[in-house]
Amino acid sequence: MVAMLLLNLLFFLFHIVLARPSPLPDNDNIIAFNRAECQRPTQDPLQGCPRNTLLVGPDGRFKTIQAAILSIPNNTVPYYVLIQPGNYTEQVNVTQQNPITLLGVTNSPNTNAGNTVTIIWHNATGTATTGTYDNVYTSTLTVAPDFNSSATGSGPDGNPVPPGTPFGSYNFRVYNLDIENDYLPYSAGPSLAISISYANAGFYYSSLRSYQDTVYIGKLGNTYFYQGEIAGQTDFMYGFGTLWVQSSRIALRSCGGGTFYYIAEISLKIP
């Protein structure tokens, strides 16, 4: 137990350092890049970006974020996905162990107020229209090594994860993206914006929005959230993992419901 707590603390300290706007190094420390320069809209979209940067959007090789993710091999090489302005209606599923960073193009890289990229999905479970299935099927963004590790299940123990399930991404990051599940403008059933299990994730200057079960942090999920917004109405931060929210806005979008449900450990540091 003590060892696990120490590992979680080290993870969060690591991501707190990454929240600073200084240049971000690749894992092999051969090159470094300035995140603001990479994200700034320029005539050459990839100006200032590191190697292994994939461009998504009208000028890119990829037109969807998921297509770019699927092109990334599962190894230890860092990859970056730069996303041009627009609304992307899709589900994004990240299963690789690699360090993967999603970057939204913006002139304001140190605030979520100027974000230009929104990932949207439209689904819920437990409604008369949709029927009932596991919550993970509704998620706009899922980061987990496989389905069994990401499934919510039910009750205080959730879905049983098979022994020997590998850990997923040990360093997944998102900068300046708005991620939304817009099933209905009120709580109708679980409709996740993100699902993080068996993975380490950091969200910076981003917004996560839904009405019910917005943020799910599953088993062995560790998530750091910095200077952004988490919005919902019912149980909109829940799960079995660890969530650290710092200097961010927690928005109750409507009356009714609660904020936290079944989350193993949550730390809020909001000035």
C-alpha positions as CSV (number, residue, x, y, z in Angstrom):
1,M,0.0,0.0,0.0
2,V,2.8,2.5,0.9
3,A,4.7,1.6,-2.3
4,M,1.5,2.3,-4.4
5,L,0.9,5.6,-2.7
6,L,4.6,6.7,-3.3
7,L,4.2,5.7,-7.0
8,N,1.1,7.8,-7.3
9,L,2.8,10.7,-5.6
10,L,5.7,10.5,-8.0
11,F,3.3,10.4,-11.0
12,F,1.5,13.5,-9.9
13,L,4.7,15.4,-9.2
14,F,5.9,14.5,-12.6
15,H,2.8,15.9,-14.3
16,I,2.8,19.0,-12.1
17,V,6.2,19.8,-13.6
18,L,4.9,19.1,-17.1
19,A,2.1,21.7,-16.5
20,R,4.7,24.5,-16.8
21,P,5.0,26.1,-20.2
22,S,8.7,25.3,-20.6
23,P,10.0,23.1,-23.4
24,L,9.0,19.5,-23.2
25,P,11.7,16.9,-23.8
26,D,11.3,13.6,-25.6
27,N,11.8,10.5,-23.5
28,D,15.3,9.9,-25.0
29,N,16.3,13.5,-24.2
30,I,17.9,13.9,-27.7
31,I,15.6,16.8,-28.6
32,A,13.3,19.2,-26.9
33,F,10.4,21.2,-28.3
34,N,8.5,24.3,-27.2
35,R,4.9,23.3,-26.9
36,A,3.6,26.8,-27.6
37,E,5.5,27.0,-30.8
38,C,4.2,23.6,-32.0
39,Q,0.6,24.5,-31.2
40,R,0.7,28.0,-32.7
41,P,-1.2,28.2,-36.1
42,T,1.4,28.7,-38.8
43,Q,1.7,28.3,-42.6
44,D,3.7,25.1,-42.0
45,P,1.4,23.4,-39.5
46,L,4.2,21.2,-38.0
47,Q,6.6,24.1,-37.5
48,G,8.3,23.8,-34.1
49,C,6.9,20.3,-33.5
50,P,9.1,17.3,-32.6
51,R,9.7,14.2,-34.8
52,N,6.9,11.6,-34.8
53,T,4.2,14.4,-34.8
54,L,1.1,13.4,-36.7
55,L,-1.1,16.1,-38.1
56,V,-4.9,15.7,-38.0
57,G,-7.2,18.1,-39.9
58,P,-7.8,19.6,-43.3
59,D,-4.1,20.0,-44.0
60,G,-3.0,16.7,-42.4
61,R,-2.4,13.2,-43.4
62,F,-5.2,12.1,-41.1
63,K,-8.8,13.4,-41.0
64,T,-9.8,11.8,-37.7
65,I,-7.9,11.6,-34.5
66,Q,-8.6,7.9,-34.2
67,A,-7.0,7.2,-37.6
68,A,-3.8,8.9,-36.3
69,I,-3.9,6.9,-33.1
70,L,-4.3,3.6,-35.0
71,S,-1.2,4.4,-37.0
72,I,1.0,4.5,-33.9
73,P,2.8,1.2,-33.2
74,N,2.7,-0.2,-29.7
75,N,6.2,0.3,-28.4
76,T,8.1,2.9,-26.2
77,V,8.6,5.6,-28.8
78,P,6.9,9.0,-28.0
79,Y,4.3,10.2,-30.5
80,Y,2.5,13.5,-30.8
81,V,-0.8,14.2,-32.5
82,L,-1.4,17.9,-33.5
83,I,-5.0,18.6,-34.2
84,Q,-6.2,21.5,-36.3
85,P,-9.2,23.6,-35.3
86,G,-12.6,22.1,-35.6
87,N,-15.2,19.8,-34.2
88,Y,-14.3,16.1,-34.4
89,T,-17.3,13.8,-33.9
90,E,-15.7,10.5,-33.1
91,Q,-14.7,8.1,-30.3
92,V,-11.0,8.0,-29.6
93,N,-9.5,4.8,-28.1
94,V,-5.9,4.6,-27.0
95,T,-4.5,1.2,-26.2
96,Q,-0.8,1.7,-26.7
97,Q,1.9,1.8,-24.0
98,N,3.8,4.6,-25.7
99,P,4.0,8.1,-24.4
100,I,1.3,9.8,-26.6
101,T,0.5,13.5,-26.5
102,L,-2.6,15.1,-28.1
103,L,-2.2,18.9,-28.8
104,G,-4.9,21.3,-30.0
105,V,-3.8,24.1,-32.3
106,T,-4.2,27.4,-30.4
107,N,-2.7,30.9,-29.9
108,S,-3.4,30.5,-26.2
109,P,-1.6,27.4,-25.0
110,N,-1.7,28.2,-21.3
111,T,-5.5,28.6,-20.9
112,N,-8.5,26.6,-22.0
113,A,-10.4,29.8,-22.9
114,G,-8.9,29.9,-26.4
115,N,-9.3,26.3,-27.3
116,T,-10.2,25.6,-30.9
117,V,-10.6,21.8,-31.0
118,T,-13.6,19.9,-29.6
119,I,-13.9,16.1,-29.7
120,I,-17.6,15.2,-29.5
121,W,-19.5,12.0,-29.0
122,H,-23.2,11.4,-28.5
123,N,-24.1,8.3,-26.5
124,A,-25.5,7.1,-23.2
125,T,-26.5,3.9,-21.6
126,G,-29.5,2.9,-19.4
127,T,-32.1,5.0,-21.4
128,A,-35.2,3.9,-23.1
129,T,-33.7,4.9,-26.4
130,T,-30.2,3.4,-26.1
131,G,-30.8,0.3,-24.0
132,T,-28.3,-0.8,-21.4
133,Y,-24.6,-1.7,-21.9
134,D,-21.4,-1.0,-20.1
135,N,-20.6,2.7,-19.5
136,V,-17.3,2.5,-21.4
137,Y,-19.2,2.2,-24.7
138,T,-20.4,5.7,-24.3
139,S,-17.0,7.4,-23.7
140,T,-15.7,10.0,-26.1
141,L,-12.0,9.3,-25.1
142,T,-10.9,5.9,-23.6
143,V,-7.3,5.2,-22.5
144,A,-6.8,1.6,-21.5
145,P,-4.9,-1.4,-22.8
146,D,-8.0,-3.5,-23.6
147,F,-11.8,-3.7,-23.1
148,N,-11.7,-5.7,-19.9
149,S,-9.5,-3.2,-18.1
150,S,-11.7,-0.3,-19.2
151,A,-15.2,-1.8,-18.5
152,T,-16.9,-0.2,-15.6
153,G,-19.1,-3.1,-14.5
154,S,-21.3,-2.5,-11.5
155,G,-21.2,-2.3,-7.7
156,P,-18.4,-1.4,-5.4
157,D,-15.9,-3.8,-7.1
158,G,-16.8,-3.1,-10.8
159,N,-15.8,-5.2,-13.7
160,P,-13.3,-8.0,-12.8
161,V,-10.0,-7.4,-14.6
162,P,-8.2,-10.7,-15.6
163,P,-4.9,-11.3,-13.8
164,G,-1.9,-10.5,-15.9
165,T,-3.6,-7.6,-17.8
166,P,-0.7,-5.4,-19.0
167,F,-0.5,-1.7,-18.1
168,G,-1.5,0.7,-20.8
169,S,0.0,4.1,-21.6
170,Y,2.4,5.2,-18.8
171,N,2.4,8.8,-20.1
172,F,-0.7,10.0,-22.0
173,R,-1.2,13.7,-22.2
174,V,-3.7,16.1,-23.6
175,Y,-3.2,19.9,-24.1
176,N,-5.9,22.4,-25.1
177,L,-8.7,20.0,-26.1
178,D,-12.4,20.2,-25.2
179,I,-13.8,16.7,-24.9
180,E,-17.6,16.4,-24.7
181,N,-20.4,13.8,-24.6
182,D,-23.5,15.8,-25.6
183,Y,-26.1,13.0,-25.5
184,L,-28.7,15.2,-23.9
185,P,-28.6,18.6,-22.1
186,Y,-29.4,16.9,-18.8
187,S,-28.7,13.7,-16.9
188,A,-30.4,10.8,-18.9
189,G,-27.9,8.0,-18.2
190,P,-24.1,7.4,-18.0
191,S,-22.5,9.4,-20.8
192,L,-18.7,9.5,-20.3
193,A,-16.4,12.2,-21.7
194,I,-13.3,10.3,-20.7
195,S,-12.4,6.8,-19.3
196,I,-8.9,6.2,-18.0
197,S,-7.9,2.7,-16.7
198,Y,-4.6,0.9,-16.3
199,A,-2.9,4.0,-17.5
200,N,-1.4,7.3,-16.4
201,A,-2.9,10.5,-18.0
202,G,-2.5,14.2,-17.7
203,F,-5.0,16.8,-19.0
204,Y,-3.8,20.5,-19.3
205,Y,-5.8,23.6,-20.2
206,S,-8.7,21.3,-21.4
207,S,-12.4,20.9,-20.7
208,L,-14.3,17.7,-20.0
209,R,-18.1,18.1,-20.3
210,S,-21.1,15.8,-20.0
211,Y,-24.1,15.6,-17.7
212,Q,-23.8,12.2,-16.1
213,D,-20.5,10.3,-15.3
214,T,-18.3,12.8,-17.2
215,V,-15.0,11.5,-15.8
216,Y,-14.4,7.8,-15.1
217,I,-11.0,6.9,-13.6
218,G,-10.9,3.1,-13.5
219,K,-8.8,0.5,-11.9
220,L,-5.0,1.4,-11.8
221,G,-6.0,4.7,-13.5
222,N,-4.0,7.8,-12.4
223,T,-5.1,11.1,-13.8
224,Y,-3.8,14.6,-13.3
225,F,-6.0,17.6,-14.4
226,Y,-4.6,21.1,-14.5
227,Q,-6.1,24.5,-15.2
228,G,-9.2,23.3,-17.0
229,E,-12.9,22.6,-16.5
230,I,-14.8,19.5,-15.5
231,A,-18.6,19.9,-16.0
232,G,-21.5,17.7,-15.2
233,Q,-24.7,17.2,-13.2
234,T,-24.8,13.7,-11.7
235,D,-21.8,11.6,-10.4
236,F,-19.6,13.3,-12.8
237,M,-16.3,12.2,-11.3
238,Y,-16.3,8.6,-10.3
239,G,-14.4,5.3,-10.6
240,F,-11.8,3.2,-8.8
241,G,-8.6,5.1,-9.5
242,T,-6.9,8.3,-8.5
243,L,-7.8,11.8,-9.8
244,W,-5.8,14.9,-8.9
245,V,-7.6,18.2,-9.9
246,Q,-5.5,21.4,-9.6
247,S,-6.3,25.0,-10.3
248,S,-9.4,24.1,-12.2
249,R,-13.1,24.9,-12.4
250,I,-15.7,22.2,-11.3
251,A,-19.0,23.2,-12.9
252,L,-22.4,21.9,-11.8
253,R,-24.4,22.2,-15.0
254,S,-27.8,21.7,-13.5
255,C,-29.5,20.9,-10.2
256,G,-29.9,17.3,-9.1
257,G,-27.4,14.5,-8.7
258,G,-24.0,14.6,-7.0
259,T,-20.4,15.2,-7.8
260,F,-18.4,12.2,-6.7
261,Y,-19.3,8.5,-6.7
262,Y,-17.1,5.5,-6.0
263,I,-13.8,7.2,-6.6
264,A,-11.0,5.6,-4.7
265,E,-9.0,8.7,-4.2
266,I,-9.5,12.3,-5.3
267,S,-7.6,15.4,-4.4
268,L,-8.8,18.8,-5.3
269,K,-6.5,21.8,-5.2
270,I,-8.6,24.7,-6.5
271,P,-7.7,28.3,-5.5
